[in-house]
């Protein structure tokens, strides 16, 4: 499809000695590179595989933690780290956010290695950001690495980071239709956590519907229900995180 537009004009002298303005019309072609998106994902996935190799070489098990803003991603890390310390499992974290260091500061006080990863305008972490963030971590001193993604239920779906497992956490306060609205997020994750179950009656959310939707989109997903404020369900989450991946 051709789209004409006027970019300039010239003055021509006619045979009768008069002058006239003549517009110069340029044409541009609409060009869409259909390979662009594929190439972006290919590059990201290549770096993600390199991240996986790097983590394995250092004995690190990485967890990509996804979920909306306020679902409980940082709270999950805060609750799990003390339990891991009791079990002599060394934790580390990468705190992903568009801007600021609020989550980084919450994790830092836990006394574990943590790096803040700001994405700027991007609504997700990618493998390249994780690669550079990992350079700031003592990987030989970490057994379980939490990669807390940017709070978003859409953008992070297609960008693998090189983690061993992907975990998505949703809260009852997001509404019991949140799973059905974001099917791709759940199809690509290994563990699903329904958090803030204590608030479900107050917001009229059906936990059974949320879990049924998870199972419909990903029958093999391990599902846990939690009230992280009071520690309910935390043991099941830890067991799921530490369970060996099935081949």
Secondary structure, 3 states (H helix, E strand, C coil): CEEEEEEEEEEEECCCCCEEEEEEEEEEECCCCCCHHHHHHHHHHHHHHHHHHHHHHCCCEEEEEEECCCCCHHHHHHHHHHHHHHCCCCEEEEEEECCCCHHHHHHHCCCCEEEEEECCCCCCCCHHHHHHHHCCCCHHHCCEEEEECCCECCHHHHCCCCCCEEEEEEEHHHCCCHHHHCHHHHHCCCEEEEECHHHHHHHCCCHHHHHHHHHHHCCCCEEEECECCCCECHHHHHHHHHCCCCC
